[in-house]
Amino acid sequence: MADDKVVTQEPAGEDAAQVKARLAELENLVAQKDTELAAASARLSEMEQAVAKSDRMLAQAVTSYRTAVVKANLGIPEELVTGGTVEEVDASVVTATALVNKVKQGLAAEMATTRVPAGAPERTPVNLEALSPREKIQYAIGGKR
């Protein structure tokens, strides 16, 4: 069967009228479904736009929250406070606080082990007992050694 042709025959009499009526009914249903599909597509498009707007607003809210958290925690470097959600920002603050506290403890421990005297050493008078008689005379007349 090289030639696959669909052969349609027109039904005669009442059957033809019923078939035409059924065809018209089906065409109406298809048109109705097309209209419903177009309305559903439009509604879907509206919802996608609403979701996109909501996502933008959420991102702005998270950014504002992050800014407020940074201002409230001045001891934490701004770069350590990150995240795309409120929960992630809160978690990064906890991590950053722990890191800052660890660094502070390390610095305090280092400062405790290495004492550096503040300022210049005390001025003490020259010990004249260690000088020879000639050096004592030079010192008394203001001569340099």
Backbone as JSON, one array per atom type, in Angstrom:
{
  "sequence": "MADDKVVTQEPAGEDAAQVKARLAELENLVAQKDTELAAASARLSEMEQAVAKSDRMLAQAVTSYRTAVVKANLGIPEELVTGGTVEEVDASVVTATALVNKVKQGLAAEMATTRVPAGAPERTPVNLEALSPREKIQYAIGGKR",
  "N": [[0.84, -1.18, 0.0], [1.35, 1.55, -1.15], [0.18, 3.94, -1.68], [-1.3, 5.54, 0.65], [-4.29, 6.54, 1.17], [-6.84, 8.43, 2.53], [-10.06, 7.68, 2.48], [-13.01, 9.25, 2.42], [-16.4, 9.1, 2.98], [-19.42, 10.64, 2.38], [-21.94, 10.54, 4.7], [-25.29, 9.57, 4.26], [-28.45, 11.3, 4.36], [-30.11, 11.54, 7.48], [-27.99, 10.86, 9.05], [-25.89, 12.38, 8.03], [-26.6, 14.96, 8.78], [-26.46, 14.68, 11.55], [-23.76, 14.11, 11.9], [-22.61, 16.46, 10.94], [-23.64, 18.25, 12.8], [-22.48, 17.26, 15.11], [-19.79, 17.66, 14.46], [-19.73, 20.47, 14.3], [-20.31, 20.99, 16.95], [-18.04, 19.88, 18.18], [-16.06, 21.51, 17.07], [-16.78, 23.94, 18.24], [-16.27, 23.28, 20.9], [-13.49, 22.94, 20.77], [-12.73, 25.56, 20.1], [-13.62, 26.84, 22.37], [-11.95, 25.64, 24.29], [-9.5, 26.57, 23.35], [-9.79, 29.29, 23.89], [-9.96, 29.17, 26.7], [-7.44, 28.13, 27.23], [-5.8, 30.22, 26.32], [-6.56, 32.17, 28.17], [-5.67, 30.94, 30.52], [-2.94, 30.87, 30.0], [-2.36, 33.6, 29.97], [-2.96, 34.21, 32.62], [-1.02, 32.66, 33.89], [1.27, 33.96, 33.02], [0.9, 36.43, 34.3], [1.12, 35.56, 36.95], [3.78, 34.65, 36.98], [5.1, 37.08, 36.63], [4.32, 38.32, 39.0], [5.58, 36.67, 40.85], [8.26, 37.16, 40.19], [8.43, 39.86, 40.86], [7.95, 39.67, 43.57], [10.21, 38.19, 44.33], [12.22, 40.09, 43.81], [11.52, 42.05, 45.69], [11.9, 40.6, 48.05], [14.65, 40.15, 47.91], [15.54, 42.79, 48.2], [14.61, 43.28, 50.77], [16.15, 41.47, 52.25], [18.68, 42.51, 51.77], [18.42, 45.0, 53.03], [18.03, 44.11, 55.64], [20.5, 42.86, 56.11], [22.17, 45.12, 56.0], [21.24, 46.5, 58.26], [21.94, 44.65, 60.25], [24.73, 44.7, 60.04], [25.24, 47.33, 60.83], [24.35, 47.17, 63.44], [26.16, 45.46, 64.59], [28.98, 46.45, 65.07], [31.5, 45.5, 65.65], [32.02, 43.45, 63.97], [33.47, 42.63, 60.9], [32.21, 43.93, 57.85], [32.41, 42.38, 55.54], [32.23, 39.79, 56.39], [29.6, 39.28, 56.9], [27.24, 37.69, 55.23], [24.93, 36.31, 52.78], [21.87, 35.14, 51.26], [19.39, 34.94, 52.28], [17.37, 35.66, 55.19], [17.91, 33.82, 57.19], [20.41, 32.82, 56.38], [21.96, 35.14, 56.63], [21.77, 35.56, 59.39], [23.08, 33.22, 60.27], [25.64, 33.69, 59.24], [26.36, 35.86, 60.78], [26.56, 34.72, 63.32], [28.72, 32.97, 62.87], [30.7, 34.84, 62.14], [30.86, 36.35, 64.49], [31.87, 34.44, 66.26], [34.37, 34.01, 65.07], [35.56, 36.57, 65.31], [35.65, 36.79, 68.11], [37.41, 34.69, 68.66], [39.76, 35.63, 67.45], [40.18, 37.92, 69.01], [40.67, 36.72, 71.51], [43.03, 35.36, 70.91], [44.75, 37.51, 70.36], [44.73, 38.75, 72.88], [45.91, 36.76, 74.43], [48.44, 36.7, 73.27], [49.33, 39.27, 73.86], [49.48, 39.08, 76.61], [51.62, 37.37, 76.99], [53.82, 38.66, 75.89], [55.32, 41.22, 77.23], [55.72, 44.61, 76.91], [57.45, 47.38, 77.99], [55.85, 50.44, 78.74], [56.52, 53.47, 77.18], [59.6, 55.43, 77.65], [62.57, 54.22, 79.38], [63.09, 54.69, 82.93], [64.82, 57.61, 84.06], [67.88, 57.53, 85.43], [70.3, 58.67, 87.79], [73.79, 59.11, 86.97], [76.02, 56.56, 87.85], [78.41, 57.29, 89.92], [80.3, 55.94, 91.31], [81.37, 53.94, 89.79], [83.07, 55.23, 88.12], [86.3, 56.39, 87.1], [88.8, 58.53, 88.81], [89.61, 60.53, 86.99], [87.49, 60.42, 85.07], [85.45, 61.23, 86.72], [86.08, 63.88, 87.19], [85.88, 64.93, 84.59], [83.17, 64.55, 84.16], [82.13, 66.27, 86.11], [82.88, 68.82, 85.21], [81.43, 68.93, 82.96], [82.27, 67.84, 80.65], [82.49, 65.75, 77.78], [82.48, 62.26, 77.56]],
  "CA": [[0.0, 0.0, 0.0], [2.2, 2.7, -1.3], [-0.67, 5.12, -1.62], [-2.23, 5.5, 1.78], [-5.25, 7.63, 1.02], [-8.0, 8.31, 3.39], [-11.26, 7.83, 1.67], [-14.16, 9.6, 3.26], [-17.67, 9.08, 2.26], [-20.44, 11.45, 3.02], [-23.1, 9.74, 5.08], [-26.51, 10.04, 3.62], [-29.65, 11.55, 5.13], [-30.04, 12.02, 8.86], [-26.64, 10.65, 9.57], [-25.07, 13.52, 7.6], [-26.97, 16.1, 9.63], [-25.94, 14.4, 12.89], [-22.3, 14.22, 11.84], [-22.3, 17.89, 10.81], [-23.95, 18.88, 14.09], [-21.44, 16.8, 16.04], [-18.58, 18.34, 14.03], [-19.86, 21.86, 14.73], [-20.21, 20.97, 18.41], [-16.63, 19.64, 18.51], [-15.32, 22.72, 16.71], [-17.08, 24.91, 19.3], [-15.52, 22.87, 22.1], [-12.07, 23.25, 20.52], [-12.59, 27.01, 20.19], [-13.78, 27.17, 23.79], [-10.72, 25.21, 24.97], [-8.45, 27.51, 22.94], [-10.01, 30.51, 24.67], [-9.57, 28.87, 28.08], [-5.98, 27.97, 27.24], [-5.23, 31.57, 26.21], [-6.78, 32.83, 29.46], [-4.78, 30.3, 31.49], [-1.58, 31.32, 29.68], [-2.27, 34.99, 30.44], [-2.92, 34.16, 34.09], [0.29, 32.13, 34.24], [2.22, 35.05, 32.78], [0.7, 37.38, 35.4], [1.66, 34.96, 38.16], [5.23, 34.66, 36.86], [5.52, 38.46, 36.88], [4.13, 38.58, 40.42], [6.65, 35.95, 41.56], [9.51, 37.89, 39.93], [8.36, 41.09, 41.66], [8.09, 39.23, 44.96], [11.62, 37.84, 44.52], [12.98, 41.35, 43.9], [11.21, 42.67, 46.98], [12.55, 39.78, 49.07], [16.09, 40.44, 47.84], [15.73, 44.12, 48.79], [14.4, 43.16, 52.21], [17.32, 40.78, 52.82], [19.78, 43.48, 51.72], [18.17, 45.97, 54.1], [18.27, 43.4, 56.91], [21.94, 42.7, 56.22], [22.72, 46.43, 56.33], [20.89, 46.77, 59.66], [22.74, 43.76, 61.09], [26.11, 45.2, 60.02], [25.27, 48.54, 61.66], [24.12, 46.79, 64.83], [27.32, 44.69, 65.06], [30.13, 47.19, 64.54], [32.73, 44.75, 65.89], [32.16, 42.4, 62.95], [33.72, 43.21, 59.57], [31.05, 43.85, 56.93], [32.64, 41.34, 54.55], [31.91, 38.48, 56.96], [28.14, 39.12, 56.97], [26.8, 37.36, 53.87], [23.75, 35.45, 52.71], [20.78, 35.55, 50.39], [18.14, 34.89, 53.05], [17.53, 36.14, 56.57], [18.54, 32.74, 57.96], [21.82, 32.77, 56.01], [22.59, 36.32, 57.23], [21.9, 35.27, 60.83], [24.11, 32.2, 60.44], [26.95, 34.3, 58.99], [26.67, 36.72, 61.94], [27.03, 33.83, 64.39], [30.06, 32.52, 62.49], [31.6, 35.99, 62.2], [31.06, 36.69, 65.91], [32.77, 33.43, 66.82], [35.7, 34.28, 64.52], [36.08, 37.79, 65.93], [35.98, 36.47, 69.5], [38.61, 33.84, 68.65], [40.89, 36.51, 67.15], [40.4, 38.74, 70.2], [41.3, 35.88, 72.53], [44.4, 35.12, 70.47], [45.52, 38.74, 70.58], [44.87, 38.96, 74.32], [46.91, 35.79, 74.9], [49.75, 37.16, 72.79], [49.71, 40.47, 74.63], [49.8, 38.67, 77.97], [52.92, 36.71, 77.02], [54.89, 39.59, 75.52], [55.16, 42.52, 77.9], [56.6, 45.68, 76.45], [57.24, 48.52, 78.9], [55.28, 51.61, 78.1], [57.35, 54.66, 77.23], [61.05, 55.32, 77.8], [62.94, 53.76, 80.71], [63.29, 55.75, 83.91], [66.14, 58.23, 84.05], [68.59, 57.36, 86.71], [71.55, 59.43, 87.79], [74.99, 58.37, 86.63], [76.67, 55.94, 89.0], [79.75, 57.86, 89.98], [81.2, 55.0, 91.96], [82.03, 53.1, 88.8], [83.95, 56.05, 87.3], [87.66, 56.65, 87.61], [88.9, 59.93, 89.23], [89.66, 61.39, 85.8], [86.14, 60.47, 84.53], [84.63, 62.03, 87.65], [86.41, 65.3, 86.96], [85.28, 65.3, 83.3], [81.72, 64.6, 84.37], [81.83, 67.44, 86.91], [83.03, 70.06, 84.43], [80.51, 68.86, 81.83], [82.96, 67.33, 79.49], [81.95, 64.51, 77.24], [83.32, 61.08, 77.68]],
  "C": [[0.88, 1.24, 0.0], [1.39, 3.97, -1.19], [-1.66, 4.96, -0.49], [-3.13, 6.72, 1.68], [-6.41, 7.37, 1.93], [-9.21, 8.61, 2.52], [-12.4, 8.12, 2.64], [-15.39, 9.6, 2.39], [-18.64, 9.92, 3.07], [-21.6, 10.53, 3.4], [-24.36, 10.37, 4.5], [-27.59, 10.3, 4.65], [-29.39, 12.14, 6.5], [-28.66, 11.88, 9.44], [-25.74, 11.83, 9.22], [-25.36, 14.72, 8.47], [-26.42, 15.92, 11.03], [-24.42, 14.57, 12.92], [-21.9, 15.69, 11.76], [-22.56, 18.62, 12.13], [-22.88, 18.52, 15.12], [-20.11, 17.49, 15.73], [-18.6, 19.8, 14.48], [-19.71, 21.96, 16.25], [-18.74, 20.79, 18.84], [-15.77, 20.86, 18.18], [-15.55, 23.82, 17.75], [-16.31, 24.58, 20.58], [-14.03, 23.18, 21.96], [-11.84, 24.75, 20.66], [-12.68, 27.46, 21.65], [-12.51, 26.8, 24.57], [-9.55, 26.13, 24.62], [-8.55, 28.82, 23.72], [-9.59, 30.31, 26.12], [-8.06, 28.74, 28.22], [-5.3, 29.33, 27.17], [-5.39, 32.32, 27.54], [-5.85, 32.25, 30.53], [-3.33, 30.74, 31.25], [-1.37, 32.76, 30.16], [-2.17, 35.03, 31.96], [-1.56, 33.65, 34.57], [1.36, 33.2, 34.07], [2.13, 36.09, 33.89], [1.32, 36.85, 36.69], [3.19, 34.94, 38.14], [5.78, 36.06, 37.13], [5.4, 38.79, 38.37], [5.22, 37.88, 41.25], [7.98, 36.68, 41.38], [9.55, 39.16, 40.78], [8.56, 40.74, 43.14], [9.54, 38.87, 45.27], [12.49, 39.08, 44.64], [12.76, 42.03, 45.25], [11.88, 41.92, 48.13], [14.05, 40.05, 49.09], [16.4, 41.8, 48.45], [15.58, 44.06, 50.3], [15.6, 42.49, 52.88], [18.52, 41.73, 52.84], [19.63, 44.53, 52.83], [18.44, 45.35, 55.47], [19.77, 43.25, 57.15], [22.6, 44.02, 56.62], [22.44, 46.77, 57.79], [21.72, 45.92, 60.6], [24.18, 44.24, 61.17], [26.23, 46.43, 60.91], [25.11, 48.21, 63.14], [25.33, 46.06, 65.43], [28.59, 45.33, 64.5], [31.45, 46.45, 64.73], [32.98, 43.67, 64.85], [32.43, 43.07, 61.61], [32.55, 42.94, 58.63], [31.19, 42.7, 55.94], [32.25, 39.96, 55.06], [30.41, 38.23, 57.05], [27.63, 38.94, 55.55], [25.51, 36.56, 53.94], [22.67, 36.04, 51.83], [19.43, 35.49, 51.05], [18.43, 35.39, 54.45], [18.25, 35.08, 57.41], [20.03, 32.66, 57.65], [22.58, 33.96, 56.6], [22.8, 36.08, 58.72], [23.0, 34.25, 61.09], [25.5, 32.8, 60.22], [27.34, 35.23, 60.14], [27.19, 35.87, 63.09], [28.45, 33.37, 64.1], [31.07, 33.65, 62.61], [31.88, 36.39, 63.65], [32.03, 35.71, 66.56], [34.2, 33.68, 66.34], [36.33, 35.5, 65.17], [36.48, 37.52, 67.39], [37.25, 35.62, 69.58], [39.85, 34.69, 68.39], [41.21, 37.38, 68.36], [41.09, 37.95, 71.3], [42.76, 35.6, 72.17], [45.27, 36.33, 70.68], [45.74, 39.0, 72.06], [45.92, 38.01, 74.89], [48.3, 36.21, 74.47], [50.24, 38.37, 73.57], [50.12, 40.09, 76.04], [51.19, 38.04, 78.05], [54.06, 37.64, 76.67], [54.6, 40.95, 76.13], [56.2, 43.49, 77.35], [56.36, 46.86, 77.38], [56.73, 49.73, 78.12], [56.23, 52.78, 78.24], [58.83, 54.36, 77.38], [61.38, 54.8, 79.2], [63.17, 54.94, 81.65], [64.7, 56.31, 83.8], [66.74, 58.08, 85.45], [69.88, 58.17, 86.65], [72.74, 58.51, 87.47], [75.61, 57.81, 87.9], [78.13, 56.38, 89.02], [80.76, 56.91, 90.61], [81.96, 54.16, 90.94], [83.04, 53.88, 87.97], [85.33, 56.19, 87.96], [87.73, 58.11, 88.04], [88.92, 60.88, 88.02], [88.26, 61.54, 85.2], [85.21, 61.28, 85.41], [84.87, 63.51, 87.42], [85.79, 65.75, 85.64], [83.78, 65.44, 83.43], [81.35, 65.88, 85.1], [81.95, 68.73, 86.1], [82.18, 70.04, 83.16], [81.16, 68.39, 80.57], [82.34, 66.01, 79.05], [82.95, 63.39, 77.4], [83.81, 60.61, 76.37]]
}
